[in-house]
Amino acid sequence: MTSAHRGRTEMIARKRSFAVLAVLFVLTALTGQVAAQGAAEEKPPETPLLLIDFSTGTLLNSRNATVAIQPGSTAKLMTAAVVFDALSSGEISEDTAFPVSEHAWRSGGAPSGGPTMFAALKSEVPVLDLLKGLLVQNANDAAIILAEGLDGSEDGFATRMNALAERIGMTGSRFSNPTGADAPGAVTTTADLGRLAAFILSRHKDRYGLFSLPEFTWNGIFQRNKNPLLGEIAGVDGLAAGSSAKSGYNGVGSAVRANRRLIGVVAGHPTADARTDALKALFDSLEKDYEDVVLFEKGAPLAQARVFGGAQSSVDLLAREPVEVLLPRGSKSDYRLRVIYTGPLKAPVERGKTVGELRVMRDRTVVFRVPLETAEAVERGTVTSRAADALRETLFGWWLDEG
């Protein structure tokens, strides 16, 4: 190759390199512009989130809610739930004292350098105090002591954690330890964390106050509540925050807004501040983006169920209370109403018997459901038609805006 040819080749290479750098610069600039333009959205579009109106069971917002993430310290919510269950069943009591092993002390206590309640080696700590250390101080030693006290080891306790996760329908979760320390195979989702928070709020609401205790002193050491969400987001009074090397910062919070109990979950954020901002925006969206809509008044017939072998061939179905749902402001065209019941109903049919449910659907997701019951009794009669035993769905139709 001649020197002139080499010169032209090097010039072309330099031009290509410059072009690549220019494209990268434009993409970077565009990314910066998009980020600046999207700052009002408070969160990047790819981050998982979930917002539930726990008061009515309405799914208000969901995005990438089944994407696997590492739980970080939010795994301690499952640790707490397992202990709450053990207390409810009578397996242990608040006064049951568990010993502080050397493993718990070294791995989760003062020598570890992580969050700790400073439980003294070879001492014994009552379960209630361990729960306070776990939920107020985010203490790793408390989590390990509880695990060893209940099941002998962290591995044994993880088996119990996964059994409870399966029982309450956390299909995308797998826990490896009680602290949430990063471990192979340990995953969860924002949908599962929301389900876990709802389980605690419904089954163990008498224990929920532990999450909002302002401080806790153990072994002479005073510590304020370490949950970074408390005091930063209006109305938030509990659950947990976590982070992991792979999945970033996540958070599970519950707040009371407009007399409604909400559950919000965010994940995948680069900093703790970004996590807080995202969760705040999620809760703030309630008043800004949603409105109460009364779908049916109390006692209004919603649909009819077929009756086999009855004096009449169908019976009205209704909800016991007015059907009121939080829905986005503006157009509701993305929502459908669907009535589900197993039928036909076999006569005689009792009045007030729950036989199905009304579902509010968005795409294929159920965002709200309410049980339906029979409006009247139907006695046995002449069979006038044949019916098959199958799951039947009555499409109620597209939502139509009024006015």
KETI-239480 format. One record per residue: z, x, y of N, C-alpha, C in turn. Coordinates in steps of 0.2 Angstrom, whole numbers, plus 5000, padded with zeros to 4 digits. Layout:
# residues N
ZXYZXYZXY ...
***
This chain:
# residues 403
500050044994500050005000500050045006 499550035011499550075017500150065022 500250105026500850095031500650035035 500050025037499849965041500049905037 499849905031499949845026500749835026 501149885025501849885024502149855031 501849875037502049845043501949775044 501349755042501249675042501649645037 501749665031502249635027502949625029 503149685032503849685035503949635041 503349625045503349585050503349515048 502949495043502949425040503649415037 503949465034504649455031505149435036 505049475042505549465048505449395051 504849375051504649305054504949255049 504849265043505149215038505849215039 506249265039506949275040507149235046 506749245052506949215058506849145057 506349115054506249045053506749015049 506949045044507549025040508149015044 508349075048508949075052508849015058 508249005060508148955065508248885062 508048875056508148805053508848795052 509248855049509948845048510348835055 510048865060510348855067510248785069 509648755068509548685070509948635065 510048655059510448605055511148615057 511348675058512048675061512148645067 511748645072511748615078511748535077 511348515072511248445071511948415068 512148455063512848445060513348435065 513348485070513848475075513748415080 513148395081512948335085513248275081 513048275075513248215071514048215070 514348275070515048265069515348245076 515048265082515248245088515148175089 514548145087514348075088514848035083 514948065078515348025073516148035074 516348065079517048085080517448015080 517147965083517447895084517547865077 517247895072517347865065517947885062 518247945064518847975062518748005055 518247995051518248025045517548035043 517348095039516648105036516548045031 515848025031515747975027515847985019 515848045017515948065010516648055007 517148055012517848055009518047995006 518347995000518647934997519147895001 519147835001519647795004519747725001 520347695003520447625000520947595004 520847535006521247495010521347425007 522047405005522147345002522647305006 522547245006523047195009523447175003 524047215002524447194997524747124997 524847105003525147035004524746985000 524146985000523646934997523246964991 523347034990522947064985522147074986 522047074993521347074995521147154996 520547174993520247234994519847235000 520147265005519747265012519247315013 519347375010518847435011518947485005 518347505003518347554997517747594998 517847664997517247704997517447764993 516947774988517047834983517747824980 517947764979518647764976518747784969 518247794965518247814958518047884957 517947924963517847994963518448034961 518348074956518948114953519248164959 519848164960520148214964520848244961 521048304963521648324960522248294964 522748274961523248234964523748264969 523848334968524348364972525048334971 525348334977526048304977526048224976 525448194977525448124975525648104968 525548154964525748144957526548124956 526948144961527648134961527748054962 527248014964527347944964527347924957 526947954952526947934945527647954942 527848014944528548034942529047984944 529047964950529547914952529447854948 528847824947528747764944529047764937 528947824933529147834927529947824927 530247854932531047854932531247784934 530847754938531047684940531047634934 530547644930530447604924531047624919 531247684918531747704914532447674917 532547664923533147634926533147564925 532547534926532447454925532647434917 532347484913532447464906533147474903 533547514907534247534905534247594901 533747634900533747694897534147744900 534147744907534647784911534947744916 535447774920535747734925535647784931 535847764937535847804943536347854943 536847844939537447894938537247944932 536747934928536647984923536448054926 536848104924536748174926536348214922 535848244925535348294921535548364923 535548404918535648474919535048514923 535248564927534748604930534648664926 534048664922533848724918533648784922 533548844919533348904922532548894924 532248854919531548844921531448804927 531848744928531848704934531948744940 532548784939532748824945532248874947 531948914943531448964944530848934946 530548884943529948854944529848804950 530448774952530448724957531048734962 531448774961532048784965531948834970 532448864973532448914979531948974977 532049004971531549064969530849044970 530648984969529948964969529548974976 529948964981529648964988529348894990 529348844985529048784987529548734989 529348664990529848614992530348604987 531048604989531548604984532148564987 532548544983533248514985533748564984 533648624982534148674981534648654976 534448624970534948614965535148674962 535848684961536048744958535948754951 535848814949535648834942536348814938 536148784932536648764927537148704930 537048674936537348614938537048554935 537448494936537148434934537048384940 536548354940536348314946536248244944 536548194947536448124945535648104947 535448054943534748034944534648004951 535047964954534947944960534847994965 535248044965535148104969534448144968 534348144962533648184960533048144963 533148074963532648034966532548044973 533148054977533148064984532848134985 533048184981532648244982531948244981 531748204976531048194974530648164980 530948114983530548064987530648084995 531248114996531348135003531148205005 531348245000531248325001530548344997 530248304994529648324990529848374985 530448374982530648434979530348444972 530148504970529848514964530448524959 530948554961531548554956531748494953 531848444958532048374956531548344951 530848354952530348324948530448354941 530548424940530648454934531248434930 531848434934532448414931532448344928 532048294932532048224929531548224923 531048264923530548274917530948294911 531348354912531648384906532248334904 532548304909533148254907532848194903 532348174904532048114901531648134894 531348184894530848204889530948274886 531348314889531448384886531048434889 530448414892530048464894529548434899 529148474903528648444908528048414904 527848444898527348424894527548354891 528148344888528348284886528348234891 528548244897528648194902527848174904 527448224904526748214906526448154901 526648164895526448114890526648044892 527248034895527547974897527147954903 527047994908526647984914525947954912 525647984907524947954906524947894902 525547884898525547814895525647764900 526047774905526147724910525547714914 525147764916524547764919524047714916 524047724909523647684905523847604905 524447604905524747534905524647494911 524647524917524447494923523747494925 523347524921522647514922522347574927 522647634927522447694930521947724926 521347704925520847724921520547794922 520547814929520247874931520747934932 521347924929521947974930522148004924 522348074925522648114919523148154923 523848154921524348194924524548254919 524648314921524848364917525548394918 525848374924526548394925526848344930 527548344931527848294936527848314943 527648384945527648404952526948394955 526448384951525748384954525448454956 525748504953525448574953524748574950 524248604953523648604951523648634943 523248594939523248614932522548584929 522248624924521648594922521748524919 521248484921521248414918521648364922 522048384927522448344931522048314936 521848244935521448204940521748144942 521548114947521648044949521048014953 521147954956520647934961521047894966 520747874971521047834977521147764974 520747744970520847674967521447674963 521547724959522147734954522747744959 522747784964523347794968523547724971 523047684973523147624976523447574971 523247574965523547534960524247554958 524347624958525047644957525547624963 525347634969525747604975525847534974 525347494972525447424971525947404966 525947444960526447444955527147454957 527247504961527947524964528147464968 527747444973527947394978528047324974 527747314969527847244965528347244960 528347304956528847304950529547334952 529447384957530047414959530247414967 530147354970530247354977530947364979 531447354974532147374976532247444977 531747484975531847564975531447584981 531047544984530547564989530847604995 531447574997531847605002531947675002 531947704996532047774995531547814999 530947794999530347835002530447845010 530847795013530947805020531547825023 532047855018532647885020532447945025 532847945031532647995036532848065034 533348075030533548145028533948135021 534048195018534548205012534848275012 535448275011535848335010536048345003 535848405000536148424994536348494994 536848514990537048584990537248614996 537448565001537648585008537048605012 536448585010535848605014535448535016 535448525023535148465026534448475027 534048425025533348425025533048355028 532648355033532348285035531848265030 531648205030531048175026530448225027 530148245022529548295022528948255022 528948185021528248155021527948155028 527348185029527048195035526748135038 526748075034526448015036526947975040 527647985039528147945042528247965049 528247915054528347935061527647955064 527147965060526447985063526047925064 526147875059525647815059526047755060 525947715065526347655066526347605060 526947585058527147545053527147575046 526947635045527047665038527747685037 527947655031528647665029528747695022 528247725019528347755013527647775010 527647805005527447834998527347914999 526747944999526748014998526048045001 526148105002525548145004525548204999 524848234998524848294994524148334996 524048384993523548424994523348474988 522748494987522548534981522048584984 521948634980521448684982520748664982 520648614977519948594975519848534979 520248484980520148414983520348404990 520748454993520948455000521548405000 521648375006522248345008522148265006 522648235003522648165002523248135004 523248065004523848035006523847955004 524447935002524547865000525047835005 524847785009525347755013525347685013 525947655014526047585015526347565022 526047515025526247495032526247425032 526647395037526647325039526247325045 525747285045525347275051525247195052 525347165057525147095058525447055053 526147065051526447035046526147035039 525747095038525447105031525647165029 525847175022525947235019525247265017 525147325019524447355018524647425013 524147435009524147505006523547535008 523547605010522947645012523047705008 522447725006522347795002521747825005 521847895007521347935009521348005005 520748035004520748095001520148145003 520248205001519648245003519548275010 520148285013520148305020520348375021 520048415025520148485026520848505028 521148465032521748485035522248425035 522948435036523448385036523348335042 523148365047522948325053522348275052 521848305049521248255047521448205043 521948215038522148165033522548115037 522948135041523348085045522948045050 522448075053521948035057521547985053 521348005047520947955043521347895041 522047915039522447855037522647815042 522747845048522847805054522247755056 521647785056521047745057521047685052 521147705046521147645041521547595042 522247605044522647555045522547515052 522247555057522147525063521547475063 521147485058520547445057520747375055 521347355053521547295052521447245057 521747255063521647215069520947215072 520647275072520047285075519447255071 519447265065518847245061518847185056 519447155056519547105051519847035054 519646985051519946915054520146875048 520646835049520846785044520246725043 520046715037519546655036519846605031 519946545033520146495028519546465024 519546485018518946465014519046395012 519646375010519746305007520446285009 520546225011521246195013521546185006 522246175007522646155001522446094998 522346094991522146034988521446014988 520946054991520246044991519946064985 519546024982519246044975518746094977 518746144972518346204973517746204969 517846174963517346174958517546124952 517146114947517246074942517246114935 517646094931517646124924517446074919 517046094914516746044909517346034904 517345974902517945954897517545934891 517745954885517545934879517945884875 517745834873518045784870518545744874 518445734880518845704885518645634887 519045594890518845534893518345544899 518345594902517845614907517545684905 516945694908516645754905516845814910 517145804915517345864919518045854923 518345904926518945894930518845944936 519145924942519145964948519646024947 519446074950519846134950520046144957 520646164958520846174965521446234965 521546264971522046314972522646284974 523246304972523846284974524046284981 523746334984523846344992523246354995 523246345002522546365005522346425004 521646435003521346495001521146535008 521546585010521446615016521346695014 520746715017520646785015520446825022 520646895022520446935027519746965025 519246955030518646975029518347005036 517847045035517647085041517347035046 517447055053517247015058516447015058 516146955061515446955061515146925054 514546945053514246915047514546925040 514646875036514946875030514346865024 513746885026513246875021513246915015 513646975015513747015009514246985004 514546935006515046905001514846844998 515046834991514946774987515546754985 515546684983516146654980515946634973 516346644968516246634961516846604958 516746554954517246524950517146544943 517646564940517646594933518146554929 517946524923518446494919518146494912 518646494907518446494900518346424898 517746404895517746324894517146314889 517046254888517346194891518046184889 518446154893519146144892519246084886 519646094882519746054876520245994878 520045934878520445874879521045874873 521645854875521845834882521945894886 521845874893521945934898522545914902 523045954903523645944907523445944915 523745914919523645914926524045984928 523746024933524146074936524146134931 523646134926523646194921523146244924 523346314924522946364927522346374921 521746374923521246374918520646424921 520746454927520246504929520446534936 519946564939520046584946519446584950 519646584957519046594962519046674964 518446694964518346764965517946774972 518146814976517746834982517446894980 516746904980516446964978516046994984 516047054984515547094988515247144983 514547134983514147164978514447144971 514647194967514947184961515647194961 515947204967516647214967517047154969 517647134965518047084967518547104972 518447074978518947094984519547044984 519446984981520046944982519946894976 520546874973520546824968521146774968 521046714966521646664967521546624961 522146604957522046564951521846494953 521546454949521346384949521646344944 521846284946522146244941521846174941 521946134936521646074935521946024940 521545974943521745934948522145874945 521945854939522245794936522245804928 522545754925522545754918521945724915 521645744909521145714906521345704899 521345634897521545614890520945624885 521045624879520545624874520045564875 519445574873518945524873518445534869 517845494870517245504865516945564867 516745604862516345664864515645644866 515445664872514745644875514245704875 514545764874514045814874514345874870 513845914868514145974865514246034870 514746074868514846134872515046194868 514846254871515046314867515646344870 515946384866516546424868516346484871 516246494877516046554880516346564887 516246624890516446634897515846604901 516046564906515546534910515746544917 515146554921515246574928514846524932 515146494937514846454941514746484948 514146504950513946534956514046484962 514446504966514646454972514146464977 513746514978513246524983513446574988 512946594992513046644997513446615002 513846665006514146645011513746625017 513846565020513346545026513846545032 513646585037513946585044513946515047 514446495050514446425053514346445061 513946405064513846415071513446485073 
***
